[in-house]
Amino acid sequence: MLDFFREIAQILGHNKMRTFLTGIAVAWGIFMLIILLGMSRGVLNNFNSFQSAENASTVSIWPGYTEKAYKGYREGRAIQLKDTDLGTLAERNSNNVRIVLASKVIDGTQLSTSRDYVAESLFGVFPENQHTDRVEIVHGRFLNDSDLDGRRKVIVINRKTARVLFDREDVVGERVNAMGLSWLIIGVYDHRWEKSSYIPFTTAMMLSGSDGTVTNIALKIKNVSSTEDGDSLDSAVRATLASAHNFDSTDHNAVHIWNRFTQYLTGVKATSILELAVWIIGIFTMLSGIVGVSNIMFVSVRERTHEIGIRRAIGAKPRSILVQIVTESVVITTFFGYLGIVGGTLITSLIAKLTEQADFLKDPTVDISIAIKVTLVLIAAGALAGLFPAIKATKVKPVEALRDE
């Protein structure tokens, strides 16, 4: 076996420049494939960092204005969501609704301490909103059921707000003034864009008056696995609210429904298409190099016709000739292909460093699974490139080859 590979090395070394130039084309094709796969993986990682099947299992509802007249009501009527809608939605859609949440936003609130003040909104929410809103607690805790049951005056503030009001982040146990009341800080959070403060939903409703209106409603859903299921749930939710607020169930502007799960399924499909497109583009980019390898093997077979004839005359089987030619092709493709893999991996690692804070890419590097896939593509491409020249070599007749000069 060692002699077999030593012979291949000698044959390839006989035409170093031709082998090198052909191999560079292969390396470039693999290099571009790795870069494209890395970039697509970065987009996919970014998508997954915001969405997952569990986190996306949410339907958000906002109030709107009617576009259709209904039962004596004129179009253009404002629809206000109520806290009573929470129980109605849960009861009438129990097969698909796991939890019903709501939020009450109090805008234009001033949070102050003896040191400074900030103007921001207060979000009255449920404990589950920590997960639905992707709130990362860095100090203390988030709201809990006891806070809601007791209508406590507790608050979770953003770390930037903490720095302004206290000149430090760990301010759990401190107090801030808002709406003429003193609030106990129980947690400090971090978020990519949200800066408002969180208070218990029941406390926010108590401070806002007795009309029962809420800012929006969110449903944590279950038993929904397809786009059709999601669309059916949207229709059922709209019909439930239409019955409670007297508007046409086909009036899509009366309440605005955002089904994150169907959007997630659309995103998954789009990323799958993107990854497939990248592979197709990358493989076609490789073709120029593969064609070059195939051409060099045809030339090699032509130049070694006399040698092949001698080997055939002394008893070499066509199979051994075919294996050698195909192996030579695989060696060229794999060796230079791995140069492309190494180069592409280094570049994607550099891109990952440069885009650490970017909002459109997240870790655009290749993992072991991609390396294995590319390796299999390399081996298959090398074998294919050498197959046709090898078949031609096996058809060389010993007598004619020995006469060939």
C-alpha positions in Angstrom: 0.0 0.0 0.0 2.9 2.4 0.8 4.4 1.7 -2.6 1.1 2.4 -4.2 0.9 5.9 -2.7 4.6 6.6 -3.3 4.0 5.9 -7.0 1.1 8.3 -7.0 3.2 11.0 -5.4 5.9 10.5 -8.0 3.4 10.7 -10.9 1.9 13.9 -9.5 5.3 15.4 -8.8 6.3 14.8 -12.4 4.1 17.8 -13.5 4.2 20.0 -10.5 3.1 23.3 -12.1 0.2 21.7 -13.9 -0.9 19.9 -10.8 -0.5 23.0 -8.6 -2.5 25.3 -11.0 -5.3 22.7 -11.3 -5.3 22.2 -7.5 -5.6 26.0 -6.9 -8.9 26.0 -8.8 -10.2 23.2 -6.5 -8.9 25.1 -3.4 -10.7 28.3 -4.5 -14.0 26.5 -5.1 -13.9 24.9 -1.6 -12.7 28.1 -0.1 -15.8 29.9 -1.5 -18.1 27.1 -0.4 -16.8 27.3 3.2 -17.3 31.1 3.2 -20.8 30.8 1.9 -21.7 28.1 4.3 -20.2 30.1 7.2 -22.2 33.2 6.3 -25.5 31.2 5.9 -24.8 29.5 9.3 -24.3 33.0 10.8 -27.7 34.1 9.5 -29.3 30.8 10.8 -27.6 31.2 14.2 -28.9 34.8 14.4 -32.4 33.6 13.5 -32.3 30.8 16.1 -31.0 33.3 18.8 -34.3 35.2 18.5 -36.6 32.3 17.7 -37.1 28.7 18.7 -40.1 26.4 18.5 -40.8 26.9 22.2 -40.2 30.7 22.4 -42.1 31.2 19.2 -45.2 29.4 20.5 -46.9 32.8 21.2 -49.7 34.7 19.6 -49.7 38.4 20.3 -52.9 40.6 20.0 -53.2 44.4 19.8 -56.3 46.5 19.6 -57.2 48.3 16.3 -60.0 50.0 14.5 -62.9 48.4 12.6 -63.0 48.6 8.8 -66.4 47.2 8.4 -69.9 48.2 9.8 -71.4 45.6 12.0 -74.8 45.3 13.8 -75.4 49.1 13.7 -71.9 50.0 14.5 -70.1 52.2 12.0 -66.6 51.4 10.7 -63.7 53.2 12.3 -64.7 52.2 15.8 -61.8 51.7 18.3 -61.6 48.2 19.8 -60.2 48.1 23.4 -58.9 44.8 24.7 -60.1 44.1 28.3 -58.8 42.1 31.2 -62.0 40.0 30.9 -60.8 38.8 27.5 -58.1 36.7 29.1 -60.6 34.3 30.7 -62.8 34.2 27.6 -59.9 33.4 25.3 -58.6 30.7 27.6 -62.1 29.1 27.9 -63.2 29.1 24.3 -59.8 28.0 22.8 -58.7 25.6 25.5 -57.5 23.0 23.0 -54.9 25.3 21.6 -54.3 27.9 24.3 -52.0 27.0 27.3 -51.6 30.3 29.0 -53.2 33.8 28.5 -51.1 36.8 29.4 -51.6 40.5 29.1 -49.6 43.7 29.6 -50.6 47.2 30.8 -48.2 49.9 29.7 -48.1 53.2 31.6 -46.3 55.7 29.5 -44.5 58.9 30.4 -43.5 57.9 33.9 -40.7 59.5 35.8 -38.4 57.3 37.9 -36.3 59.3 40.3 -33.9 59.0 43.2 -32.1 61.7 45.2 -29.3 61.5 42.6 -31.1 61.7 39.3 -34.3 60.8 37.3 -35.3 59.1 34.0 -38.4 59.3 32.0 -39.6 55.9 30.7 -42.6 53.5 30.5 -43.8 51.1 33.2 -44.8 47.6 31.8 -47.3 45.8 33.9 -46.7 42.1 33.1 -46.9 38.5 34.3 -44.0 36.4 35.5 -44.1 34.4 32.2 -43.1 37.6 30.3 -39.5 37.0 31.4 -39.4 34.2 28.9 -41.7 35.6 26.2 -39.8 38.9 26.2 -36.4 37.2 26.6 -35.5 39.3 29.7 -32.1 38.4 31.1 -31.9 39.0 34.9 -28.4 40.1 35.9 -29.1 41.0 39.5 -32.0 39.9 41.8 -35.1 38.3 40.3 -38.0 38.9 38.0 -41.7 39.2 39.1 -43.4 36.2 40.7 -47.0 35.1 41.4 -46.8 36.5 45.0 -46.0 40.0 43.6 -49.2 39.8 41.4 -51.4 38.3 44.2 -50.3 41.0 46.7 -50.3 43.9 44.1 -46.9 44.7 45.4 -45.1 47.9 44.6 -42.0 46.2 43.3 -40.1 47.0 40.1 -37.5 45.4 37.8 -35.3 48.0 36.1 -32.8 48.0 33.2 -29.1 48.0 34.0 -28.7 51.3 32.2 -31.4 52.9 34.3 -29.7 51.6 37.4 -26.4 53.3 36.4 -28.2 56.6 35.8 -30.1 56.6 39.1 -27.5 55.0 41.4 -24.2 55.1 39.4 -24.0 51.3 39.8 -25.8 48.1 38.6 -26.4 46.0 41.6 -29.2 48.0 43.2 -31.5 45.2 44.5 -33.1 46.3 47.7 -32.9 50.1 46.8 -36.0 52.2 46.2 -37.1 54.5 43.4 -40.0 57.0 43.3 -42.6 56.8 40.5 -46.2 58.0 40.2 -46.0 59.4 43.7 -45.1 56.0 45.2 -42.0 54.3 46.5 -41.0 51.1 44.7 -38.7 48.4 45.9 -36.2 47.3 43.2 -36.2 43.4 43.2 -34.2 42.9 40.0 -32.0 44.4 37.3 -32.2 43.1 33.7 -30.4 43.4 30.4 -32.0 43.4 27.0 -30.8 44.2 23.5 -33.3 47.0 22.9 -35.9 47.2 25.8 -35.2 49.8 28.4 -38.5 50.1 30.2 -39.2 48.9 33.8 -41.4 46.0 34.7 -44.0 46.0 37.5 -46.8 43.4 38.4 -49.7 43.4 36.0 -52.2 43.7 38.9 -50.5 46.7 40.3 -50.5 48.4 36.9 -54.2 47.8 36.5 -54.9 49.1 40.0 -53.0 52.3 39.2 -54.6 52.8 35.8 -58.2 53.0 36.9 -61.2 50.7 36.7 -62.0 50.5 32.9 -60.1 47.2 32.6 -58.4 48.0 29.3 -55.1 46.3 28.6 -52.4 47.2 26.1 -52.0 43.9 24.5 -52.7 40.2 25.1 -50.4 37.2 24.5 -51.3 33.6 24.2 -48.9 30.7 24.9 -50.2 28.0 22.5 -50.2 24.2 22.3 -51.1 21.5 19.8 -50.1 23.7 16.9 -47.6 22.1 14.5 -48.2 23.5 11.1 -49.0 26.8 9.3 -52.6 25.5 8.7 -53.0 24.9 12.5 -51.7 28.4 13.2 -54.0 30.1 10.7 -57.0 28.1 12.1 -56.1 29.3 15.6 -55.8 32.9 14.4 -59.3 32.7 13.0 -60.7 31.2 16.2 -59.1 33.9 18.3 -60.4 36.7 16.1 -63.9 35.1 16.2 -63.8 35.0 20.0 -62.8 38.6 20.3 -65.4 39.6 17.6 -68.1 38.0 19.7 -66.9 39.8 22.9 -66.5 43.2 21.3 -69.2 43.2 18.6 -67.2 43.4 15.3 -67.2 41.3 12.2 -65.0 38.2 12.6 -63.6 38.8 9.1 -62.5 42.3 9.9 -58.7 41.9 10.3 -58.1 45.5 11.2 -60.3 45.4 14.4 -57.6 43.5 16.2 -54.1 42.8 15.0 -52.9 39.3 15.5 -49.2 38.3 15.2 -48.7 34.5 15.3 -45.0 34.0 16.0 -45.2 30.3 15.4 -46.3 30.6 11.8 -43.6 33.2 11.3 -41.1 30.8 12.9 -42.1 28.0 10.4 -41.8 30.5 7.5 -38.3 31.4 8.8 -37.2 27.8 9.2 -38.3 27.1 5.6 -36.5 30.2 4.3 -33.3 29.3 6.1 -33.5 25.7 4.7 -33.8 27.1 1.2 -30.9 29.5 1.9 -28.7 26.7 3.0 -29.6 24.5 0.0 -29.0 27.5 -2.4 -25.5 28.0 -0.8 -24.6 24.4 -1.3 -25.8 24.5 -4.9 -23.8 27.8 -5.6 -20.7 26.4 -3.8 -20.8 23.1 -5.7 -21.1 24.9 -9.0 -18.2 27.0 -8.0 -16.2 23.8 -7.4 -17.0 22.5 -10.8 -14.4 24.6 -12.5 -11.8 23.0 -10.3 -13.2 19.5 -10.8 -13.2 19.9 -14.6 -9.6 21.0 -14.3 -8.7 17.9 -12.3 -10.5 15.7 -14.9 -8.6 17.4 -17.7 -5.3 16.9 -16.1 -6.1 13.2 -15.5 -7.0 12.8 -19.2 -3.6 14.3 -20.1 -1.9 12.1 -17.6 -3.5 9.0 -19.1 -2.5 10.1 -22.6 1.1 10.7 -21.5 1.3 7.3 -19.7 -0.3 5.3 -22.5 3.0 3.4 -23.0 3.3 2.7 -19.3 -0.3 1.5 -19.0 0.4 -0.8 -22.0 3.4 -2.4 -20.3 1.4 -2.9 -17.1 -1.4 -4.5 -19.0 1.0 -6.7 -20.9 2.6 -8.1 -17.7 -0.8 -8.9 -16.2 -2.2 -5.8 -14.5 -6.0 -6.0 -14.3 -8.1 -3.1 -15.6 -9.5 -2.7 -12.1 -6.0 -1.9 -10.7 -5.5 0.7 -13.5 -8.9 2.3 -12.7 -8.3 2.4 -9.0 -4.9 4.1 -9.4 -6.3 6.8 -11.8 -9.3 7.5 -9.5 -7.0 7.6 -6.4 -4.7 10.1 -8.1 -7.7 12.3 -8.8 -9.0 12.0 -5.2 -5.6 12.8 -3.8 -5.3 16.0 -5.8 -8.9 17.1 -5.0 -8.7 16.2 -1.3 -5.3 17.8 -0.7 -6.0 21.1 -2.3 -9.6 21.0 -1.1 -8.4 20.8 2.5 -6.2 23.9 1.8 -9.5 25.6 0.8 -11.2 24.3 4.0 -8.4 25.7 6.2 -8.4 29.0 4.4 -12.2 29.3 4.6 -12.2 28.4 8.2 -9.7 31.0 9.1 -11.6 33.7 7.2 -14.9 32.8 8.8 -13.3 32.9 12.2 -12.0 36.4 11.4 -15.5 37.4 10.2 -17.0 36.1 13.5 -14.6 38.3 15.5 -15.4 41.4 13.4 -19.2 40.8 13.7 -19.5 39.9 17.4 -21.8 42.9 18.0 -23.6 42.8 14.7 -27.4 42.2 14.6 -27.4 40.3 11.3 -24.8 37.6 11.9 -24.1 35.4 14.9 -21.0 33.1 15.0 -20.6 32.6 11.1 -18.2 29.7 11.6 -18.3 26.1 10.3 -18.6 23.2 12.7 -17.5 19.6 12.4 -20.7 18.5 10.7 -20.1 20.9 7.8 -16.4 19.8 7.6 -17.6 16.2 7.3 -20.1 17.1 4.6 -17.4 19.1 2.6 -15.0 16.2 3.0 -17.6 13.8 1.5 -18.2 16.2 -1.3 -14.4 16.4 -1.9 -14.0 12.6 -2.1 -17.1 12.2 -4.3 -15.9 15.1 -6.6 -12.4 13.7 -6.9 -13.7 10.2 -7.7 -16.0 11.6 -10.3 -13.2 13.7 -11.8 -11.0 10.7 -12.2 -13.6 8.2 -13.2 -13.9 9.0 -16.9 -10.1 9.2 -17.5 -9.8 6.0 -15.6 -12.3 4.3 -17.8 -10.4 5.5 -20.8 -7.2 4.0 -19.4 -8.8 0.6 -18.9 -9.7 0.5 -22.6 -6.1 0.9 -23.7 -5.1 -2.2 -25.6 -1.6 -3.5 -24.6 -0.3 -4.1 -28.2 -1.4 -0.6 -29.5 0.0 1.0 -26.3 3.4 -0.6 -26.7 3.6 0.7 -30.3 2.7 4.2 -29.1 5.6 6.6 -28.7 
